[in-house]
């Protein structure tokens, strides 16, 4: 079967290592209940952290993968992230292939000033800024660091009508991280992917998006 070109490793040696890693994960993971479209996302997350607990901790809205692929394949999709690390971690060539732009505002002076004025977090104000600029609607929103950002995204969806194409909610931590993901998982209006509990992180958001990009390229290749 023909391999992806854009969303694979750039060298034969790199591709072989990655494919061997995926094969080891498939062999060692044991039983899982993920659908065929969901498993590549979970597998790449396991690959990113060598942690098999993501088999079971990862939950999907039923329409999550389909919504993510539709957004990517529509062209010109935005990724809105809570922190710069997600934007930097995503492959520039893979994003360019689909015309995807990345956006994060966590260190903007106006965001910092507003957070101080309102005694909130920069992450909250960054999500509000993205919404005010019309960037959340139709976007893939990736939250890997700040639970307050994810809580604010849920509020924007419920109270202000924000409609991202997909929210990937994976903040890591001990204060409100698990609760923020449970809150997102109760959202019916927008598809989501979450990691239950305290585990998470920006690398996992990047892994999930890269998995979706790979699935999107495969769909392009077969003309689906």
C-alpha positions in Angstrom: 0.0 0.0 0.0 1.3 3.4 -0.9 2.6 5.5 2.0 1.8 9.1 2.8 4.4 11.6 1.5 3.8 14.8 3.3 2.9 13.5 6.7 5.6 10.8 6.9 9.2 11.1 8.2 11.4 12.6 5.5 14.0 9.8 5.3 13.6 6.0 4.7 15.4 5.4 8.0 13.1 7.7 9.9 10.0 6.1 8.3 11.2 2.6 9.2 11.7 3.6 12.8 8.3 5.2 13.1 6.6 2.3 11.4 8.4 -0.2 13.6 7.4 1.8 16.7 3.7 1.7 15.6 4.0 -2.0 15.0 5.4 -2.6 18.5 2.5 -0.5 20.0 -0.1 -2.5 18.0 1.5 -5.8 19.2 1.8 -4.7 22.9 -1.2 -2.6 23.5 -3.6 -5.4 24.2 -7.3 -4.9 23.9 -8.9 -1.6 23.1 -12.3 -0.4 22.1 -11.3 2.4 19.7 -12.8 2.6 16.2 -10.5 2.2 13.2 -10.5 6.0 12.6 -9.8 6.8 16.3 -7.0 4.3 16.9 -4.3 6.0 14.8 -4.8 9.1 17.0 -4.4 7.2 20.2 -1.5 5.2 18.8 0.4 8.3 17.9 -0.2 9.7 21.4 1.2 6.5 22.9 4.2 6.8 20.5 4.8 10.4 21.7 5.1 9.4 25.4 5.7 5.7 25.4 2.7 5.5 27.8 0.1 2.8 27.1 -2.3 4.3 29.6 -3.5 6.6 26.9 -5.3 3.4 25.7 -8.4 4.0 27.8 -7.7 7.5 29.1 -8.4 9.0 25.6 -12.1 9.7 24.9 -13.7 10.9 21.6 -16.9 12.6 20.8 -18.4 10.3 18.1 -17.9 12.9 15.4 -14.4 14.1 16.5 -12.2 12.4 13.8 -14.7 13.1 11.0 -15.0 16.8 12.1 -11.2 17.2 12.3 -10.7 15.6 8.9 -13.4 17.8 7.3 -11.8 20.9 8.8 -8.3 20.0 7.5 -9.4 19.0 4.1 -11.5 22.1 3.6 -8.3 24.1 3.3 -7.3 27.2 5.2 -8.1 25.8 8.6 -6.7 27.5 11.7 -5.2 25.8 14.7 -5.7 27.9 17.8 -3.5 26.8 20.7 -3.2 27.8 24.3 0.6 27.9 24.2 3.4 28.5 21.7 4.8 25.0 22.2 2.0 23.5 20.2 2.5 25.9 17.3 6.2 25.2 17.3 5.8 21.5 17.6 3.6 21.1 14.5 5.4 20.3 11.3 5.5 23.4 9.1 5.5 21.4 5.9 2.5 19.3 6.9 0.6 22.5 7.9 1.5 24.2 4.7 0.3 21.2 2.6 -3.2 21.8 3.9 -3.0 25.6 4.1 -3.3 25.6 7.9 -2.2 28.6 10.0 -1.5 28.5 13.7 -2.4 31.1 16.3 -1.6 31.7 20.0 -1.7 34.8 22.1 -0.5 33.7 25.5 2.4 36.3 25.7 0.8 39.2 23.9 1.1 42.4 26.0 -2.6 43.2 25.8 -3.4 39.6 27.0 -1.1 40.0 29.9 -2.5 43.4 30.8 -6.1 42.3 30.6 -5.3 39.2 32.8 -3.8 41.5 35.4 -6.7 43.9 35.2 -9.3 41.2 35.6 -7.3 39.0 37.9 -7.7 36.1 35.5 -5.0 34.0 33.7 -3.3 34.8 30.5 -4.8 31.6 29.0 -8.3 32.8 29.6 -7.6 36.2 28.0 -5.8 34.5 25.1 -8.9 32.4 24.3 -11.1 35.5 24.6 -8.9 37.4 22.2 -9.0 34.5 19.7 -12.8 34.5 19.9 -13.0 38.3 19.5 -10.9 38.0 16.4 -13.3 35.3 15.0 -10.5 32.7 15.0 -12.3 30.0 17.0 -15.2 29.3 14.7 -14.2 26.5 12.3 -10.8 26.0 14.0 -9.1 23.1 15.5 -8.5 24.3 19.1 -5.6 22.6 20.9 -5.3 23.0 24.7 -2.3 21.2 26.2 -1.1 23.3 29.1 -3.7 25.5 30.7 -6.9 24.1 32.2 -8.3 27.6 32.5 -8.0 28.0 28.7 -10.1 24.9 28.2 -12.7 26.0 30.8 -12.9 29.3 29.0 -13.3 27.6 25.6 -16.3 25.6 27.0 -17.8 28.9 28.3 -17.4 30.6 25.0 -19.1 27.6 23.3 -22.0 27.6 25.7 -22.5 31.3 26.4 -21.1 33.1 23.4 -21.8 30.7 20.5 -18.2 29.9 19.6 -18.2 26.9 17.2 -14.7 25.4 16.7 -14.6 22.5 14.3 -12.9 20.4 17.0 -11.5 20.9 20.5 -8.5 18.8 21.5 -8.5 19.2 25.3 -5.4 17.7 26.9 -4.2 20.1 29.6 -1.8 18.5 32.1 -1.7 19.2 35.8 -3.0 18.9 39.3 -5.3 22.0 39.6 -8.5 21.8 37.5 -6.9 19.7 34.7 -9.1 16.6 35.1 -12.2 18.8 35.8 -11.7 20.9 32.7 -11.6 17.8 30.5 -14.7 16.4 32.1 -16.4 19.7 31.5 -15.5 19.6 27.8 -16.7 16.0 27.5 -20.2 17.2 28.5 -20.3 19.5 25.5 -22.7 18.4 22.8 -22.4 21.3 20.5 -18.8 20.8 19.3 -16.8 17.6 18.7 -13.9 17.0 21.1 -11.0 14.7 22.0 -9.9 14.5 25.7 -7.5 12.7 27.9 -9.3 11.9 31.2 -7.5 12.7 34.5 -4.3 14.6 35.2 -2.2 13.4 32.3 -1.8 15.5 29.1 0.5 18.1 27.6 1.3 20.0 24.5 3.2 17.1 22.9 0.0 15.0 23.0 -2.0 17.7 21.3 0.7 17.9 18.6 0.6 14.1 18.3 -3.1 14.1 17.9 -3.1 16.8 15.2 -0.3 15.0 13.4 -2.3 11.9 13.4 -5.3 13.7 11.9 -3.0 15.3 9.3 -1.8 11.8 8.3 -5.4 10.5 8.1 -6.3 13.6 6.0 -3.5 12.9 3.5 -4.5 9.3 3.2 -8.0 10.5 2.4 -6.7 12.9 -0.2 -4.6 10.1 -1.8 -7.6 7.9 -2.3 -9.8 10.7 -3.4 -12.2 10.2 -0.4 
